[in-house]
Amino acid sequence: MPSLSRRDLLRAGGVLIVSFACGPLRPRHARAQGAPGKPLDPAQVDSFLAVHADGSVTVYSGKVDVGTGLRVAIAQLAGEELGVPAERIRVIDGDTALCPDQGSTGGSNGLTRGGAEVRQAAATARQALLSLAAARLGVPPAELAIADGIVRPARGGAGAAIGELVGDRRLALTVDPNAPLRAPSTYAVVGRSLPRPDVPAKSTGRHLYVHDFTLPDMLHARVIRPAAPGATLVSVDESSIGGISGVRIVRIEDFLAVVAKDEWAAVRAAGALRAVWRETRTLPGSEELDRWTRSAPIERDQAIVERGDAVAALAGAVRLVSASYFWPFQSHASLGPACAVADVRGGRATVWSSSQGTHAMRATLARVFGFAAADVRVVFMDGSGSYGTNGGDHAAADAVLLSKTLGQPVRVQWSRQDETGWDPKGPQQLLDVRAALDRSGNIAAWDTEMWVPNAAPGARPLLAADAAGLAQEQGTNAGAVTQNGDPPYRADNVRVLVHWVKETPLALSNLRAPGKIANTFAVESMADELAVLAGADAVQFRLARLDDPRAIEVIARAAGAFGWQSRPAPNRVAAAGGLRVGRGIAYVRYKQAENYVAMAMEVAVDPATGRMAVRRVSCAHDCGLVVNPDALRNQIEGCIVQTLSRALHEEVRFDRARVASVDWASYPVLRFPEAPEIDVVLIDRPGERMFGAGEAAAAPVAAALANAVFDATGVRLRTVPFTAERVRAALA
Amino acid sequence: MPMYAFRLNGAPVSIDSWDPAQPLLYVLRGALGAHGTKYGCGLGQCGACTVLVQGRAVRSCTLPIARAAGQAITTIEGLGTPDRPDRLQAAFIAEQAAQCGYCTSGMIMAAAAFLSETPAPTADEVRQALAGNLCRCGTHTRILRAVIRASRA
């Protein structure tokens, strides 16, 4: 069995020669073709787009489409400025050799940053196309217009096709931040529900995912990870897989993998291989994680909102409510476990990955595995939905380590247990909220204390590199988890105090709407408690404490779509069959600066079993300019259903050593019979800035649900998930 | 190596496998290059690998190749193409019933088996029929609409 030291590994590149009989070559492989010299500088128009002789356009996007519809939306934005139908625009995303670095895709910034930069490049190109046509046609640029890919004089006459004007040549232009954008009133492409180009291939099994990508002479690998994070490898019994031919074991310190030409042989071997691990019992366990979090060592305290003196005002308050809320660790739980292919040869690495941040990954892989950054190329390919940084980046590191070691292309496919057990998690969150009303019912004081994991600078460590003993950065980052901890309503004295918890039991990353679902759950549950204290209807209570007309409209529209009847909670009327039925509402201004979302939902609770059914959801959504209404609705619906799943079912369980949530039985998610009716009201504001919409509608879901359960039962749920067992206990 | 013969999307195929327990999923995605069928869990829990065996929905990740022998297997590729989708595929496209699409093949195959037995289902019947197929993106409402639409096509 080969065993390599770190120094061997860095020196090597092909010390293990593994040979197999050649299997049949399949048609699904290709070398990524580079485009030597193609500009990547985001200051250059050619970095973002190319106009071809046939009049089609290629757009290069650093932001990637993870099933969100980003590609069609970017094509619409570019097409609008260029005067080219979106159908003639091909979007290539996330290939580090072809696409500019626009930062990782996250925080719903695909359109707000990525799309906006492409749009400005296209607007600059439009001015160049007008100039080129002016010279060709002898008509001043101001008297020309581009439509359907042809530049024509506004008063009529002969035109020039953009493909003829440019014909694959580079435009060699700097992006002009002042290049005029088309007026929203003239939009012909933006604002239409163009179908996503990937859906026909996805519906017929033809779409190529990273899971489906192969290379000649590629080996299939399975990485064997211990049941306990941080365990060290004591010994491996090679004879345990003696009955499976064509399998090679690769061990590099605590990194253990099996590789084979035949994928099933690798799977069988991974299951059969006997390895002894030394586990540590250093985890706090998930059973009393709220208590652990409250008493855990604190890195520092930080008041991120401080208006007036909330603490003093609360000390003197009489109409006071206080409550604690807890959100557990949750997994991205991607349906398809992570997969990546790497080809490391001659000191160069090409990696095919579904990473949401290919440029950042390229830099990290180069640093960790000892390549020059210029010698690493990461090619984005579609993966299973990731909703943040799932196991994909780690699978890519696994593949690079193995390909570098073996000198052959390697495909690493994670198992279900790998993905659910080892993906970096969304963190646990604990919130204490105290709020008080004055005699007139104004919010006199509000204090939120939150416990969240400390963020440490640097890249998140890669599992493979840690196991193989390679030096790397040890960053901790779960995203912007402290936003929306303050109420969006008029309040005289407000404080949000963050307790940055020093250690995290499990490795973290950004999971959709990081932190903001739990924060909104706490804030909007408390707002509901104040409404009850005031004897007010939940919608009226909120409307009376808002000034922003967009906030007021979004709540009014959600309530209207729902058919909200004004009355105080809880509901006094039980429905047939002993069910308790109620409705709840929640509102968020996402990140206190972006989308306005309000959501009302109806829930039926069976007190005997503790089971609940979310019957229908009405959501009003204002993200400014709407680029593609149907793709936007799809995202909003997904935010609602996925977050209902998180609120109802999801909690990563672990004991002192091992993570116990490793598959769909031990980490259940929402199923079809629980899917509610969803009514989405889009408020389109073409003159306003566009905000990303991939996660904002997730934020109010848990709060609206908890408020509906209170309305139905008179009981507040303050700990997620709202399992039947927990609800039954709360109602007893 | 033992040979296993079956019909795949109407065409006869024969495959050698060193292991009679090798799940059909790996044979489809590997030697046969039919990558539309997806690996999701290998445990029969999620439905991403659903194919039709003699017209019935079966999890290919837990079906040994030895038991697929002699059967007629239909995968997502056997229903239609992007240019000529079958009625379910056309309905999924019309409803834009996908986000990442990783569950889509299994959803469509499970729905195909269901509609062959229940040609005019209610929405609740569709919900129950697809209870074993997981979608993580939350496209459930669209998938429900697509299956109902297909049943009326």
Contacts between the chains, C-beta under 8 A, distances in Angstrom:
chain1	res1	chain2	res2	distance
A	23	B	31	7.8
A	24	B	31	6.6
A	26	B	33	4.7
A	27	B	33	6.4
A	28	B	33	6.4
A	28	B	35	6.6
A	66	B	100	6.7
A	67	B	98	7.4
A	67	B	99	4.0
A	67	B	100	3.2
A	67	B	101	6.5
A	67	B	137	6.0
A	68	B	99	6.8
A	69	B	99	7.8
A	195	B	93	7.3
A	195	B	96	6.1
A	196	B	96	6.2
A	196	B	98	7.9
A	198	B	98	7.7
A	198	B	101	6.9
A	199	B	92	7.2
A	199	B	93	5.4
A	199	B	96	5.7
A	199	B	97	7.8
A	199	B	98	5.3
A	199	B	101	7.3
A	200	B	82	4.0
A	200	B	85	6.8
A	200	B	89	7.9
A	200	B	93	5.3
A	201	B	82	5.6
A	202	B	98	4.9
A	202	B	101	3.2
A	202	B	104	5.2
A	203	B	82	8.0
A	203	B	85	6.4
A	203	B	89	4.6
A	203	B	92	4.2
A	203	B	93	5.3
A	203	B	97	7.7
A	203	B	98	6.6
A	203	B	101	7.5
A	203	B	104	5.8
A	203	B	108	6.8
A	204	B	36	7.3
A	204	B	76	6.5
A	204	B	77	7.2
A	204	B	79	7.2
A	204	B	80	5.9
A	204	B	81	5.7
A	204	B	82	5.2
A	204	B	85	5.8
A	204	B	89	5.4
A	205	B	34	7.5
A	205	B	35	7.4
A	205	B	36	2.0
A	205	B	37	7.1
A	205	B	75	6.7
A	205	B	76	3.4
A	205	B	77	4.7
A	205	B	105	5.1
A	206	B	36	6.8
A	206	B	77	7.5
A	206	B	81	7.3
A	206	B	82	6.0
A	207	B	101	6.1
A	208	B	35	7.6
A	209	B	35	7.8
A	209	B	38	7.9
A	209	B	102	7.0
A	211	B	35	7.6
A	211	B	38	7.1
A	211	B	39	6.9
A	212	B	29	7.6
A	212	B	35	3.9
A	245	B	18	7.4
A	262	B	18	7.7
A	262	B	30	7.4
A	263	B	26	5.6
A	263	B	29	7.8
A	263	B	30	5.6
A	264	B	17	7.8
A	264	B	19	6.5
A	264	B	22	4.7
A	264	B	23	7.5
A	264	B	26	4.4
A	264	B	30	7.3
A	265	B	18	7.6
A	267	B	26	7.3
A	267	B	42	7.7
A	268	B	19	6.8
A	333	B	136	6.2
A	334	B	102	7.8
A	334	B	136	6.3
A	335	B	40	5.4
A	335	B	46	6.3
A	335	B	48	6.1
A	335	B	100	7.5
A	335	B	102	4.9
A	335	B	103	5.4
A	335	B	134	6.1
A	335	B	135	7.2
A	335	B	136	4.4
A	336	B	38	6.1
A	336	B	39	7.0
A	336	B	40	6.0
A	336	B	48	6.9
A	336	B	100	7.9
A	336	B	102	4.4
A	337	B	39	7.4
A	337	B	40	7.6
A	337	B	41	7.9
A	382	B	100	7.2
A	382	B	101	7.9
A	383	B	100	7.3
A	383	B	102	7.8
A	384	B	100	5.4
A	384	B	102	4.0
A	384	B	136	7.4
A	385	B	99	5.9
A	385	B	100	3.5
A	385	B	102	6.8
A	385	B	136	5.6
A	385	B	137	4.6
A	387	B	136	7.8
A	413	B	39	7.0
A	415	B	42	6.6
A	416	B	40	7.1
A	416	B	41	4.0
A	416	B	42	6.1
A	416	B	43	6.2
A	416	B	45	7.6
A	416	B	46	7.9
A	630	B	96	5.8
A	631	B	96	7.5
A	634	B	96	6.2
A	634	B	99	6.2
A	634	B	139	6.9
A	634	B	142	6.9
A	635	B	99	7.7
A	637	B	138	6.3
A	637	B	139	7.0
A	637	B	141	5.7
A	637	B	142	7.0
A	638	B	99	5.7
A	638	B	137	4.9
A	638	B	138	3.8
A	638	B	139	6.2
A	639	B	138	7.1
A	640	B	138	6.8
A	641	B	138	3.0
A	641	B	139	7.7
A	641	B	140	5.6
A	641	B	141	7.3
A	642	B	136	7.0
A	642	B	137	6.9
A	642	B	138	4.1
A	645	B	138	7.3
A	663	B	41	6.2
A	663	B	43	6.0
A	663	B	45	6.2
A	664	B	41	6.2
A	664	B	43	7.5
A	664	B	45	4.0
A	664	B	46	5.7
A	664	B	134	6.4
A	665	B	43	7.9
A	665	B	45	6.4
A	669	B	134	6.3
A	669	B	136	6.8
A	670	B	138	7.9
A	670	B	140	7.9
A	671	B	131	5.1
A	671	B	132	7.8
A	671	B	134	7.0
A	672	B	126	7.6
A	672	B	127	4.5
A	672	B	128	7.5
A	672	B	130	4.5
A	672	B	131	5.1
A	672	B	133	7.2
A	672	B	140	5.8
A	672	B	143	8.0
A	672	B	144	7.5
A	673	B	124	7.9
A	673	B	127	4.7
A	673	B	128	6.1
A	673	B	131	5.4
A	675	B	127	6.8
A	675	B	140	3.6
A	675	B	141	6.0
A	675	B	144	6.9
A	676	B	141	7.9
A	677	B	141	7.3
A	678	B	141	5.3
